[in-house]
């Protein structure tokens, strides 16, 4: 399973970065995305845990729709209307709450 020391390091980072109430720490309508990428050697089915924090998302919401880094990029591009890089982001769907 995951290394307990690594989990403790992640927990410390998140606590320091986000504080006790991350929604109030950042401006309204801010989306905070924390993505844990795969680690080598791969121990799981390439599942990547992504934590989304925002005042417009209900706490505890779980969405099991498969997403990847291109979905994140497509979400940013779509949100700011900046177009895409004409690569995998061009065919990726933005996060469900931006559609």
N, CA, C and O of each residue as an XYZ file, in Angstrom:
396
protein
N       0.814     -1.187      0.000
C       0.000      0.000      0.000
C       0.856      1.248      0.000
O       2.082      1.165     -0.068
N       0.220      2.404      0.076
C       0.951      3.668      0.079
C       1.852      3.793      1.305
O       1.530      3.273      2.374
N       2.950      4.465      1.151
C       3.910      4.703      2.219
C       3.321      5.733      3.186
O       2.958      6.835      2.776
N       3.228      5.373      4.467
C       2.642      6.249      5.478
C       3.388      7.578      5.573
O       2.761      8.620      5.762
N       4.708      7.559      5.445
C       5.489      8.797      5.510
C       5.113      9.732      4.366
O       5.030     10.946      4.552
N       4.885      9.163      3.181
C       4.483      9.999      2.041
C       3.102     10.606      2.263
O       2.875     11.773      1.943
N       2.189      9.826      2.804
C       0.846     10.331      3.089
C       0.926     11.457      4.113
O       0.228     12.463      3.983
N       1.764     11.298      5.124
C       1.944     12.344      6.128
C       2.506     13.616      5.506
O       2.096     14.716      5.878
N       3.443     13.483      4.558
C       4.010     14.651      3.877
C       2.935     15.376      3.075
O       2.872     16.605      3.088
N       2.103     14.629      2.386
C       1.023     15.223      1.596
C       0.043     15.933      2.528
O      -0.377     17.055      2.248
N      -0.315     15.297      3.615
C      -1.254     15.889      4.566
C      -0.691     17.193      5.139
O      -1.421     18.173      5.281
N       0.586     17.207      5.465
C       1.225     18.426      5.991
C       1.219     19.532      4.940
O       0.908     20.682      5.252
N       1.561     19.191      3.697
C       1.547     20.188      2.622
C       0.160     20.789      2.452
O       0.002     22.008      2.402
N      -0.851     19.916      2.365
C      -2.215     20.404      2.154
C      -2.671     21.284      3.310
O      -3.309     22.314      3.089
N      -2.357     20.898      4.518
C      -2.746     21.683      5.697
C      -2.066     23.054      5.662
O      -2.707     24.069      5.935
N      -0.779     23.090      5.328
C      -0.058     24.357      5.261
C      -0.564     25.243      4.128
O      -0.722     26.452      4.302
N      -0.817     24.644      2.973
C      -1.230     25.406      1.797
C      -2.676     25.867      1.887
O      -2.981     27.021      1.583
N      -3.566     24.976      2.301
C      -4.989     25.275      2.276
C      -5.527     25.859      3.570
O      -6.526     26.578      3.553
N      -4.880     25.562      4.696
C      -5.387     26.042      5.972
C      -6.611     25.271      6.417
O      -6.955     24.241      5.839
N      -7.264     25.778      7.449
C      -8.434     25.097      8.003
C      -9.697     25.295      7.170
O     -10.586     24.445      7.179
N      -9.777     26.409      6.454
C     -10.975     26.716      5.678
C     -10.557     27.275      4.317
O     -10.580     28.488      4.109
N     -10.173     26.385      3.385
C      -9.639     26.860      2.106
C     -10.626     27.687      1.290
O     -10.207     28.557      0.527
N     -11.917     27.438      1.433
C     -12.899     28.189      0.648
C     -12.862     29.666      1.028
O     -12.983     30.528      0.158
N     -12.696     29.969      2.315
C     -12.663     31.378      2.731
C     -11.288     32.008      2.511
O     -11.166     33.233      2.513
N     -10.267     31.200      2.324
C      -8.899     31.710      2.152
C      -8.679     32.300      0.759
O      -7.816     33.159      0.580
N      -9.449     31.848     -0.220
C      -9.270     32.266     -1.605
C     -10.471     33.096     -2.061
O     -11.537     33.011     -1.451
N     -10.321     33.892     -3.113
C     -11.438     34.708     -3.613
C     -12.619     33.835     -4.047
O     -12.434     32.662     -4.373
N     -13.836     34.402     -4.054
C     -15.006     33.646     -4.513
C     -14.789     33.113     -5.933
O     -14.076     33.707     -6.742
N     -15.425     31.985     -6.202
C     -15.381     31.321     -7.503
C     -13.968     30.903     -7.921
O     -13.651     30.844     -9.109
N     -13.137     30.617     -6.936
C     -11.802     30.078     -7.188
C     -11.882     28.559     -7.137
O     -12.485     27.992     -6.225
N     -11.278     27.912     -8.107
C     -11.202     26.451     -8.109
C      -9.781     26.059     -7.746
O      -8.825     26.465     -8.406
N      -9.653     25.277     -6.704
C      -8.365     24.750     -6.275
C      -8.327     23.293     -6.710
O      -9.207     22.510     -6.351
N      -7.310     22.930     -7.482
C      -7.180     21.569     -7.987
C      -5.883     20.978     -7.450
O      -4.798     21.513     -7.677
N      -6.012     19.877     -6.742
C      -4.852     19.154     -6.242
C      -4.906     17.772     -6.879
O      -5.806     16.982     -6.592
N      -3.931     17.483     -7.751
C      -3.905     16.209     -8.464
C      -2.683     15.416     -8.041
O      -1.566     15.932     -8.007
N      -2.914     14.170     -7.723
C      -1.838     13.270     -7.382
C      -1.572     12.410     -8.603
O      -2.427     11.622     -9.007
N      -0.417     12.552     -9.183
C      -0.094     11.825    -10.402
C       0.331     10.409    -10.059
O       0.545     10.069     -8.895
N       0.451      9.584    -11.107
C       0.901      8.219    -10.900
C       2.315      8.227    -10.320
O       3.071      9.183    -10.497
N       2.642      7.177     -9.647
C       3.983      7.035     -9.091
C       4.593      5.742     -9.612
O       3.898      4.738     -9.773
N       5.858      5.771     -9.868
C       6.541      4.583    -10.361
C       7.199      3.891     -9.182
O       7.831      4.590     -8.389
N       7.110      2.605     -8.998
C       6.425      1.652     -9.877
C       4.914      1.728     -9.677
O       4.445      1.986     -8.569
N       4.156      1.503    -10.745
C       2.714      1.602    -10.694
C       2.151      0.461     -9.862
O       2.349     -0.712    -10.176
N       1.449      0.821     -8.800
C       0.879     -0.192     -7.915
C      -0.620     -0.346     -8.118
O      -1.224     -1.296     -7.619
N      -1.219      0.579     -8.845
C      -2.670      0.581     -8.998
C      -3.016      0.626    -10.482
O      -2.128      0.598    -11.334
N      -4.296      0.696    -10.785
C      -4.761      0.728    -12.172
C      -4.709      2.139    -12.754
O      -5.662      2.583    -13.395
N      -3.635      2.822    -12.538
C      -3.435      4.174    -13.063
C      -4.497      5.155    -12.604
O      -4.719      6.177    -13.252
N      -5.145      4.860    -11.509
C      -6.107      5.802    -10.953
C      -5.358      7.000    -10.387
O      -4.368      6.840     -9.673
N      -5.822      8.175    -10.701
C      -5.191      9.399    -10.214
C      -6.224     10.157     -9.391
O      -7.282     10.533     -9.897
N      -5.914     10.375     -8.139
C      -6.816     11.072     -7.233
C      -6.687     12.567     -7.472
O      -5.583     13.113     -7.472
N      -7.823     13.227     -7.676
C      -7.842     14.671     -7.846
C      -8.853     15.256     -6.877
O     -10.000     14.812     -6.811
N      -8.419     16.244     -6.134
C      -9.255     16.920     -5.158
C      -9.610     18.289     -5.719
O      -8.725     19.062     -6.087
N     -10.910     18.592     -5.787
C     -11.391     19.886     -6.264
C     -12.039     20.606     -5.087
O     -12.911     20.050     -4.419
N     -11.617     21.836     -4.835
C     -12.172     22.630     -3.739
C     -12.635     23.954     -4.324
O     -11.867     24.649     -4.989
N     -13.896     24.303     -4.076
C     -14.442     25.566     -4.558
C     -15.718     25.890     -3.796
O     -16.400     25.001     -3.287
N     -16.024     27.166     -3.728
C     -17.254     27.568     -3.045
C     -18.499     27.167     -3.832
O     -19.596     27.151     -3.274
N     -18.351     26.847     -5.108
C     -19.499     26.467     -5.926
C     -19.673     24.955     -6.049
O     -20.549     24.491     -6.779
N     -18.846     24.182     -5.339
C     -18.977     22.726     -5.314
C     -19.420     22.290     -3.928
O     -18.900     22.771     -2.921
N     -20.374     21.385     -3.881
C     -20.859     20.875     -2.602
C     -19.795     19.976     -1.974
O     -19.279     19.068     -2.625
N     -19.474     20.230     -0.720
C     -18.486     19.425     -0.005
C     -18.902     17.965     -0.004
O     -20.072     17.644      0.204
N     -17.949     17.093     -0.233
C     -18.203     15.661     -0.214
C     -18.665     15.091     -1.539
O     -18.893     13.886     -1.646
N     -18.810     15.940     -2.557
C     -19.240     15.450     -3.868
C     -18.176     14.525     -4.440
O     -16.988     14.845     -4.426
N     -18.606     13.396     -4.933
C     -17.697     12.447     -5.575
C     -18.191     12.241     -7.003
O     -19.358     11.926     -7.231
N     -17.300     12.422     -7.943
C     -17.619     12.196     -9.350
C     -16.636     11.150     -9.849
O     -15.425     11.374     -9.853
N     -17.158     10.018    -10.264
C     -16.278      8.933    -10.705
C     -16.089      8.913    -12.220
O     -15.547      7.956    -12.772
N     -16.545      9.986    -12.897
C     -16.328     10.094    -14.336
C     -14.824     10.123    -14.602
O     -14.105     10.906    -13.981
N     -14.345      9.292    -15.505
C     -12.899      9.299    -15.775
C     -12.450     10.651    -16.337
O     -13.020     11.162    -17.301
N     -11.440     11.201    -15.724
C     -10.840     12.448    -16.207
C      -9.330     12.304    -16.160
O      -8.795     11.422    -15.490
N      -8.657     13.178    -16.877
C      -7.199     13.181    -16.857
C      -6.706     14.626    -16.920
O      -7.492     15.563    -16.778
N      -5.418     14.798    -17.131
C      -4.838     16.139    -17.143
C      -5.384     16.977    -18.295
O      -5.445     18.203    -18.201
N      -5.779     16.322    -19.375
C      -6.337     17.061    -20.507
C      -7.709     17.635    -20.178
O      -8.070     18.702    -20.673
N      -8.483     16.927    -19.336
C      -9.767     17.468    -18.904
C      -9.559     18.725    -18.068
O     -10.315     19.689    -18.190
N      -8.543     18.716    -17.228
C      -8.215     19.903    -16.444
C      -7.835     21.050    -17.372
O      -8.327     22.168    -17.219
N      -6.965     20.773    -18.328
C      -6.539     21.802    -19.267
C      -7.730     22.317    -20.075
O      -7.866     23.526    -20.264
N      -8.591     21.421    -20.552
C      -9.779     21.830    -21.303
C     -10.704     22.689    -20.441
O     -11.331     23.624    -20.940
N     -10.788     22.376    -19.164
C     -11.617     23.161    -18.248
C     -11.085     24.577    -18.108
O     -11.852     25.539    -18.128
N      -9.784     24.703    -17.968
C      -9.158     26.027    -17.849
C      -9.351     26.816    -19.143
O      -9.725     27.989    -19.115
N      -9.094     26.168    -20.264
C      -9.233     26.830    -21.566
C     -10.666     27.287    -21.801
O     -10.900     28.402    -22.267
N     -11.632     26.417    -21.475
C     -13.038     26.722    -21.667
C     -13.474     27.852    -20.742
O     -14.168     28.776    -21.165
N     -13.067     27.774    -19.482
C     -13.465     28.777    -18.495
C     -13.009     30.182    -18.893
O     -13.753     31.151    -18.740
N     -11.792     30.281    -19.399
C     -11.249     31.597    -19.741
C     -11.402     31.947    -21.216
O     -10.986     33.023    -21.645
N     -12.008     31.030    -22.008
C     -12.239     31.307    -23.419
C     -10.967     31.567    -24.204
O     -10.923     32.446    -25.065
N      -9.931     30.794    -23.900
C      -8.626     31.058    -24.530
C      -8.288     30.094    -25.661
O      -7.164     30.103    -26.163
N      -9.248     29.261    -26.070
C      -8.959     28.305    -27.133
C      -8.164     27.135    -26.600
O      -7.957     27.008    -25.394
N      -7.720     26.282    -27.505
C      -6.976     25.108    -27.061
C      -5.669     24.996    -27.841
O      -5.395     25.781    -28.749
N      -4.877     24.005    -27.466
C      -3.564     23.813    -28.092
C      -3.631     22.860    -29.275
O      -2.602     22.482    -29.836
N      -4.860     22.468    -29.657
C      -5.092     21.578    -30.794
C      -4.386     20.224    -30.633
O      -3.892     19.634    -31.594
N      -4.360     19.771    -29.412
C      -3.802     18.454    -29.104
C      -4.876     17.684    -28.341
O      -6.060     17.854    -28.632
N      -4.516     16.872    -27.407
C      -5.508     16.081    -26.667
C      -6.499     16.955    -25.896
O      -7.613     16.519    -25.605
N      -6.104     18.169    -25.570
C      -7.025     19.062    -24.879
C      -8.191     19.466    -25.780
O      -9.263     19.813    -25.286
N      -7.991     19.423    -27.088
C      -9.035     19.823    -28.033
C     -10.220     18.863    -28.023
O     -11.339     19.263    -28.346
N      -9.993     17.608    -27.660
C     -11.082     16.623    -27.639
C     -11.521     16.254    -26.227
O     -12.497     15.525    -26.051
N     -10.811     16.749    -25.228
C     -11.160     16.456    -23.830
C     -12.384     17.276    -23.420
O     -12.569     18.410    -23.862
N     -13.202     16.682    -22.578
C     -14.379     17.394    -22.052
C     -13.998     18.148    -20.788
O     -13.281     17.618    -19.939
N     -14.473     19.385    -20.657
C     -14.242     20.113    -19.400
C     -14.908     19.383    -18.233
O     -15.769     18.528    -18.442
N     -14.514     19.715    -17.027
C     -15.139     19.122    -15.845
C     -16.647     19.309    -15.916
O     -17.135     20.282    -16.490
N     -17.385     18.365    -15.325
C     -18.848     18.309    -15.411
C     -19.521     19.598    -14.982
O     -20.578     19.919    -15.526
N     -18.981     20.353    -14.048
C     -19.651     21.546    -13.547
C     -19.426     22.755    -14.444
O     -19.979     23.823    -14.180
N     -18.631     22.614    -15.491
C     -18.408     23.706    -16.439
C     -19.193     23.500    -17.742
O     -19.161     24.361    -18.621
N     -19.876     22.403    -17.870
C     -20.606     22.121    -19.113
C     -21.956     22.756    -19.126
O     -22.695     22.615    -20.100
